Amino acid sequence: MLNGKYVSLETIVERVHRDYGFTVDTDWTDIAEWIGSVMDLINAPMQYNERITDGFDKPYIEIINGRGELPCDLIRIVQTRTCEGTPMRYSTDSFHKRMHSAQCPDLICNSDLTYKVNDSYIWTNFKEGKVEMAYMAFPTDERGYPTIPDDEKFKQAATAYVAERIGVKLFMRGKLGDRQYNLLERERMWYIGAAQTKALIPDRDKTRSIANQFRRIVSFEDEHATGHKGSSERQRLKNQTNFRG
């Protein structure tokens, strides 16, 4: 379980120079891309930020002519609804995009609110409106550089990955031997695996929520409409027995 805090790109750069002793100048754009790559390789849900396009955290997604632009930092969609609170579901219609043709009547018919995502847009089955989307976002600082979870295993994974990428360049130029590069490669694989494992271990609070979900005897169909707010609450069932006097 991660603590929710993050460290800057500078922290990883300092660790690379300190731990591996590289003296070569490396472009910060390259390092930022490598940090993004190692985060994608670890791909643990807890490493991302939770965002909502609710008009406060992030602007609403404006739907114009049946489509709206997806957030630029989007990693994974959690759930969507209209700004009025009406839940939406992902469309199973193979021809969903066809309804956006000018002569298609589906945009004005009464039906479940559905959507699909394609080509950096969300395509809805209604023509105009605002969408509130809960999603996982890539963590960045105020400059747009990626940040790393403030956890030792994550920092080691990012450091080892950046060092291995620098080592590849040196190896291809004949400035790094086989044994040295193999060491960088082994450390990169080891620390990425360690970070993946660390992110999957829940703390006691999250364990309680998981346990409550598995212990539910009765499931309720309206959980999607409420954003699954109560899906991890402890379920209390009343057993009413009629006695005949």
C-alpha positions as a LaTeX table, in Angstrom:
\begin{tabular}{lrrr}
\hline
Residue & $x$ (\AA) & $y$ (\AA) & $z$ (\AA) \\
\hline
Met1 & 0.00 & 0.00 & 0.00 \\
Leu2 & 1.38 & 3.40 & $-0.98$ \\
Asn3 & 1.20 & 6.53 & 1.20 \\
Gly4 & $-0.21$ & 8.86 & $-1.47$ \\
Lys5 & 2.85 & 11.13 & $-1.54$ \\
Tyr6 & 5.13 & 11.75 & $-4.54$ \\
Val7 & 8.68 & 12.91 & $-5.24$ \\
Ser8 & 9.99 & 14.98 & $-8.13$ \\
Leu9 & 12.04 & 14.04 & $-11.15$ \\
Glu10 & 15.08 & 15.70 & $-9.56$ \\
Thr11 & 15.09 & 13.07 & $-6.81$ \\
Ile12 & 15.55 & 10.28 & $-9.36$ \\
Val13 & 18.23 & 12.19 & $-11.28$ \\
Glu14 & 20.22 & 12.73 & $-8.08$ \\
Arg15 & 19.95 & 9.04 & $-7.16$ \\
Val16 & 21.12 & 7.94 & $-10.62$ \\
His17 & 24.27 & 10.05 & $-10.41$ \\
Arg18 & 24.89 & 9.12 & $-6.78$ \\
Asp19 & 24.31 & 5.34 & $-7.05$ \\
Tyr20 & 25.77 & 4.67 & $-10.50$ \\
Gly21 & 28.35 & 7.41 & $-10.91$ \\
Phe22 & 27.38 & 8.35 & $-14.46$ \\
Thr23 & 29.13 & 11.50 & $-15.65$ \\
Val24 & 27.40 & 11.78 & $-19.02$ \\
Asp25 & 24.93 & 14.60 & $-19.64$ \\
Thr26 & 21.43 & 13.28 & $-20.31$ \\
Asp27 & 18.56 & 15.33 & $-21.67$ \\
Trp28 & 15.82 & 15.83 & $-19.08$ \\
Thr29 & 13.18 & 15.16 & $-21.72$ \\
Asp30 & 14.63 & 11.68 & $-22.15$ \\
Ile31 & 14.59 & 11.10 & $-18.39$ \\
Ala32 & 10.97 & 12.29 & $-18.14$ \\
Glu33 & 9.97 & 9.84 & $-20.88$ \\
Trp34 & 11.84 & 7.01 & $-19.16$ \\
Ile35 & 10.07 & 7.79 & $-15.88$ \\
Gly36 & 6.76 & 7.62 & $-17.73$ \\
Ser37 & 7.79 & 4.29 & $-19.25$ \\
Val38 & 8.72 & 2.69 & $-15.93$ \\
Met39 & 5.42 & 3.84 & $-14.39$ \\
Asp40 & 3.58 & 2.20 & $-17.29$ \\
Leu41 & 5.61 & $-0.99$ & $-16.79$ \\
Ile42 & 4.79 & $-1.13$ & $-13.07$ \\
Asn43 & 1.16 & $-0.25$ & $-13.86$ \\
Ala44 & $-0.19$ & $-0.40$ & $-10.32$ \\
Pro45 & $-3.54$ & 1.37 & $-9.74$ \\
Met46 & $-2.35$ & 2.93 & $-6.47$ \\
Gln47 & 0.49 & 4.81 & $-8.19$ \\
Tyr48 & $-1.91$ & 7.02 & $-10.14$ \\
Asn49 & $-3.93$ & 10.06 & $-9.01$ \\
Glu50 & $-7.70$ & 9.93 & $-8.74$ \\
Arg51 & $-9.32$ & 12.73 & $-10.75$ \\
Ile52 & $-12.91$ & 13.77 & $-11.42$ \\
Thr53 & $-14.14$ & 16.12 & $-14.14$ \\
Asp54 & $-16.65$ & 17.67 & $-11.74$ \\
Gly55 & $-15.99$ & 21.33 & $-12.50$ \\
Phe56 & $-13.77$ & 21.70 & $-9.40$ \\
Asp57 & $-10.99$ & 19.11 & $-9.60$ \\
Lys58 & $-11.08$ & 19.15 & $-13.40$ \\
Pro59 & $-13.42$ & 20.90 & $-15.87$ \\
Tyr60 & $-16.50$ & 19.04 & $-17.04$ \\
Ile61 & $-16.18$ & 17.21 & $-20.35$ \\
Glu62 & $-18.26$ & 19.30 & $-22.75$ \\
Ile63 & $-20.26$ & 17.18 & $-25.18$ \\
Ile64 & $-20.79$ & 18.95 & $-28.50$ \\
Asn65 & $-22.44$ & 17.12 & $-31.39$ \\
Gly66 & $-22.20$ & 13.85 & $-29.48$ \\
Arg67 & $-18.52$ & 13.91 & $-28.54$ \\
Gly68 & $-16.12$ & 15.48 & $-26.05$ \\
Glu69 & $-12.36$ & 15.57 & $-25.53$ \\
Leu70 & $-10.91$ & 13.11 & $-23.03$ \\
Pro71 & $-8.61$ & 14.45 & $-20.27$ \\
Cys72 & $-5.00$ & 14.63 & $-21.44$ \\
Asp73 & $-3.71$ & 12.83 & $-18.30$ \\
Leu74 & $-6.22$ & 9.97 & $-18.57$ \\
Ile75 & $-4.85$ & 6.51 & $-17.78$ \\
Arg76 & $-7.97$ & 4.52 & $-16.97$ \\
Ile77 & $-11.67$ & 5.39 & $-16.76$ \\
Val78 & $-13.31$ & 4.44 & $-13.46$ \\
Gln79 & $-16.89$ & 5.56 & $-14.07$ \\
Thr80 & $-18.88$ & 8.21 & $-15.93$ \\
Arg81 & $-22.13$ & 10.06 & $-15.42$ \\
Thr82 & $-23.78$ & 13.28 & $-16.53$ \\
Cys83 & $-23.31$ & 16.43 & $-14.46$ \\
Glu84 & $-26.89$ & 15.88 & $-13.22$ \\
Gly85 & $-25.78$ & 12.57 & $-11.70$ \\
Thr86 & $-27.34$ & 10.19 & $-14.23$ \\
Pro87 & $-25.02$ & 7.16 & $-14.60$ \\
Met88 & $-23.67$ & 6.14 & $-18.00$ \\
Arg89 & $-22.52$ & 2.73 & $-19.16$ \\
Tyr90 & $-20.09$ & 1.66 & $-21.85$ \\
Ser91 & $-21.95$ & 0.90 & $-25.08$ \\
Thr92 & $-22.05$ & $-2.66$ & $-26.38$ \\
Asp93 & $-23.43$ & $-1.47$ & $-29.71$ \\
Ser94 & $-21.02$ & $-2.45$ & $-32.49$ \\
Phe95 & $-22.36$ & 0.46 & $-34.55$ \\
His96 & $-22.39$ & 3.02 & $-31.74$ \\
Lys97 & $-20.33$ & 5.55 & $-33.70$ \\
Arg98 & $-22.75$ & 5.43 & $-36.63$ \\
Met99 & $-25.40$ & 7.18 & $-34.55$ \\
His100 & $-23.36$ & 10.38 & $-34.86$ \\
Ser101 & $-24.26$ & 10.73 & $-38.51$ \\
Ala102 & $-26.47$ & 13.72 & $-39.24$ \\
Gln103 & $-29.52$ & 11.64 & $-40.23$ \\
Cys104 & $-29.44$ & 9.10 & $-37.41$ \\
Pro105 & $-32.38$ & 9.43 & $-34.95$ \\
Asp106 & $-30.63$ & 7.68 & $-32.02$ \\
Leu107 & $-29.27$ & 10.90 & $-30.56$ \\
Ile108 & $-32.77$ & 12.05 & $-29.63$ \\
Cys109 & $-34.44$ & 8.75 & $-28.65$ \\
Asn110 & $-35.08$ & 7.65 & $-25.07$ \\
Ser111 & $-32.54$ & 5.04 & $-23.98$ \\
Asp112 & $-29.83$ & 4.30 & $-21.44$ \\
Leu113 & $-27.04$ & 6.85 & $-21.52$ \\
Thr114 & $-24.06$ & 5.14 & $-23.14$ \\
Tyr115 & $-20.64$ & 6.04 & $-24.47$ \\
Lys116 & $-17.55$ & 4.74 & $-26.20$ \\
Val117 & $-14.03$ & 6.14 & $-26.34$ \\
Asn118 & $-12.03$ & 6.42 & $-29.53$ \\
Asp119 & $-9.39$ & 8.70 & $-31.03$ \\
Ser120 & $-8.99$ & 10.82 & $-27.83$ \\
Tyr121 & $-12.74$ & 11.49 & $-27.65$ \\
Ile122 & $-15.69$ & 10.18 & $-25.68$ \\
Trp123 & $-18.63$ & 9.50 & $-28.00$ \\
Thr124 & $-22.05$ & 9.65 & $-26.30$ \\
Asn125 & $-25.56$ & 8.72 & $-27.43$ \\
Phe126 & $-26.78$ & 12.23 & $-26.57$ \\
Lys127 & $-25.94$ & 15.33 & $-28.57$ \\
Glu128 & $-25.21$ & 18.05 & $-26.01$ \\
Gly129 & $-24.35$ & 18.09 & $-22.32$ \\
Lys130 & $-21.60$ & 17.73 & $-19.74$ \\
Val131 & $-19.97$ & 14.53 & $-18.53$ \\
Glu132 & $-18.52$ & 13.91 & $-15.10$ \\
Met133 & $-15.80$ & 11.27 & $-15.33$ \\
Ala134 & $-13.91$ & 9.62 & $-12.47$ \\
Tyr135 & $-10.59$ & 8.40 & $-13.78$ \\
Met136 & $-7.02$ & 7.48 & $-12.90$ \\
Ala137 & $-4.51$ & 10.13 & $-13.98$ \\
Phe138 & $-0.76$ & 10.11 & $-14.48$ \\
Pro139 & 0.83 & 12.09 & $-11.60$ \\
Thr140 & 2.76 & 15.19 & $-12.67$ \\
Asp141 & 4.17 & 18.29 & $-11.01$ \\
Glu142 & 3.35 & 21.93 & $-11.83$ \\
Arg143 & 5.83 & 21.83 & $-14.74$ \\
Gly144 & 4.23 & 18.79 & $-16.32$ \\
Tyr145 & 7.09 & 16.44 & $-15.38$ \\
Pro146 & 6.10 & 12.97 & $-14.09$ \\
Thr147 & 6.37 & 12.32 & $-10.36$ \\
Ile148 & 7.15 & 9.08 & $-8.55$ \\
Pro149 & 5.38 & 7.61 & $-5.49$ \\
Asp150 & 7.37 & 8.42 & $-2.36$ \\
Asp151 & 8.15 & 4.78 & $-1.69$ \\
Glu152 & 11.63 & 3.29 & $-1.61$ \\
Lys153 & 10.84 & 0.40 & $-3.95$ \\
Phe154 & 9.31 & 2.77 & $-6.53$ \\
Lys155 & 12.25 & 5.13 & $-6.28$ \\
Gln156 & 14.66 & 2.23 & $-6.69$ \\
Ala157 & 12.70 & 0.97 & $-9.73$ \\
Ala158 & 12.74 & 4.40 & $-11.40$ \\
Thr159 & 16.43 & 4.89 & $-10.60$ \\
Ala160 & 17.39 & 1.45 & $-11.95$ \\
Tyr161 & 15.32 & 1.92 & $-15.11$ \\
Val162 & 16.85 & 5.31 & $-15.92$ \\
Ala163 & 20.35 & 3.92 & $-15.20$ \\
Glu164 & 19.71 & 0.96 & $-17.50$ \\
Arg165 & 18.50 & 3.26 & $-20.29$ \\
Ile166 & 21.66 & 5.35 & $-19.97$ \\
Gly167 & 23.65 & 2.13 & $-19.94$ \\
Val168 & 22.08 & 1.02 & $-23.23$ \\
Lys169 & 23.35 & 4.16 & $-24.93$ \\
Leu170 & 26.83 & 3.69 & $-23.51$ \\
Phe171 & 26.85 & 0.00 & $-24.40$ \\
Met172 & 25.85 & 0.71 & $-28.01$ \\
Arg173 & 28.72 & 3.21 & $-28.26$ \\
Gly174 & 31.21 & 0.67 & $-26.92$ \\
Lys175 & 31.71 & 2.63 & $-23.67$ \\
Leu176 & 30.20 & 0.02 & $-21.34$ \\
Gly177 & 31.16 & $-3.64$ & $-20.96$ \\
Asp178 & 28.89 & $-6.70$ & $-21.00$ \\
Arg179 & 29.19 & $-7.37$ & $-17.28$ \\
Gln180 & 28.36 & $-3.79$ & $-16.34$ \\
Tyr181 & 25.31 & $-3.68$ & $-18.60$ \\
Asn182 & 24.07 & $-7.09$ & $-17.39$ \\
Leu183 & 24.19 & $-5.75$ & $-13.84$ \\
Leu184 & 22.08 & $-2.74$ & $-14.83$ \\
Glu185 & 19.59 & $-5.00$ & $-16.57$ \\
Arg186 & 19.23 & $-7.35$ & $-13.58$ \\
Glu187 & 18.69 & $-4.47$ & $-11.18$ \\
Arg188 & 16.07 & $-2.95$ & $-13.47$ \\
Met189 & 14.09 & $-6.21$ & $-13.63$ \\
Trp190 & 14.42 & $-6.85$ & $-9.88$ \\
Tyr191 & 13.31 & $-3.42$ & $-8.72$ \\
Ile192 & 10.37 & $-3.15$ & $-11.13$ \\
Gly193 & 9.09 & $-6.50$ & $-9.85$ \\
Ala194 & 9.56 & $-5.35$ & $-6.24$ \\
Ala195 & 7.58 & $-2.17$ & $-6.91$ \\
Gln196 & 4.75 & $-4.12$ & $-8.55$ \\
Thr197 & 4.50 & $-6.38$ & $-5.51$ \\
Lys198 & 4.62 & $-3.50$ & $-3.01$ \\
Ala199 & 1.71 & $-1.69$ & $-4.67$ \\
Leu200 & $-0.52$ & $-4.77$ & $-4.43$ \\
Ile201 & $-0.22$ & $-5.19$ & $-0.65$ \\
Pro202 & $-3.21$ & $-3.43$ & 1.01 \\
Asp203 & $-3.13$ & $-1.78$ & 4.40 \\
Arg204 & $-5.59$ & $-2.65$ & 7.18 \\
Asp205 & $-8.18$ & $-0.08$ & 6.13 \\
Lys206 & $-8.27$ & $-1.28$ & 2.54 \\
Thr207 & $-8.29$ & $-4.91$ & 3.70 \\
Arg208 & $-11.46$ & $-4.17$ & 5.68 \\
Ser209 & $-13.18$ & $-2.75$ & 2.59 \\
Ile210 & $-12.12$ & $-5.76$ & 0.50 \\
Ala211 & $-13.37$ & $-8.16$ & 3.18 \\
Asn212 & $-16.74$ & $-6.40$ & 3.35 \\
Gln213 & $-17.15$ & $-6.71$ & $-0.41$ \\
Phe214 & $-16.53$ & $-10.46$ & $-0.34$ \\
Arg215 & $-18.82$ & $-11.01$ & 2.65 \\
Arg216 & $-21.87$ & $-9.45$ & 1.01 \\
Ile217 & $-24.76$ & $-11.89$ & 0.81 \\
Val218 & $-27.09$ & $-9.67$ & $-1.20$ \\
Ser219 & $-25.95$ & $-7.37$ & $-3.99$ \\
Phe220 & $-27.96$ & $-4.34$ & $-5.02$ \\
Glu221 & $-28.51$ & $-3.30$ & $-8.61$ \\
Asp222 & $-28.33$ & 0.44 & $-7.92$ \\
Glu223 & $-24.64$ & 0.43 & $-6.91$ \\
His224 & $-23.60$ & 1.66 & $-10.35$ \\
Ala225 & $-26.01$ & 4.58 & $-10.01$ \\
Thr226 & $-24.48$ & 5.59 & $-6.67$ \\
Gly227 & $-20.88$ & 5.26 & $-7.86$ \\
His228 & $-20.43$ & 2.08 & $-5.77$ \\
Lys229 & $-20.31$ & 4.30 & $-2.69$ \\
Gly230 & $-21.62$ & 1.62 & $-0.36$ \\
Ser231 & $-20.21$ & $-1.51$ & $-1.99$ \\
Ser232 & $-17.54$ & $-1.86$ & 0.72 \\
Glu233 & $-19.77$ & $-1.08$ & 3.68 \\
Arg234 & $-20.50$ & $-3.81$ & 6.19 \\
Gln235 & $-23.78$ & $-5.43$ & 5.25 \\
Arg236 & $-26.43$ & $-5.69$ & 7.93 \\
Leu237 & $-29.38$ & $-7.97$ & 7.19 \\
Lys238 & $-32.46$ & $-8.11$ & 9.38 \\
Asn239 & $-33.97$ & $-11.53$ & 9.97 \\
Gln240 & $-37.64$ & $-11.02$ & 10.71 \\
Thr241 & $-39.42$ & $-14.11$ & 12.10 \\
Asn242 & $-43.15$ & $-14.20$ & 12.68 \\
Phe243 & $-44.27$ & $-15.96$ & 15.83 \\
Arg244 & $-47.79$ & $-17.21$ & 16.29 \\
Gly245 & $-49.14$ & $-16.70$ & 19.75 \\
\hline
\end{tabular}
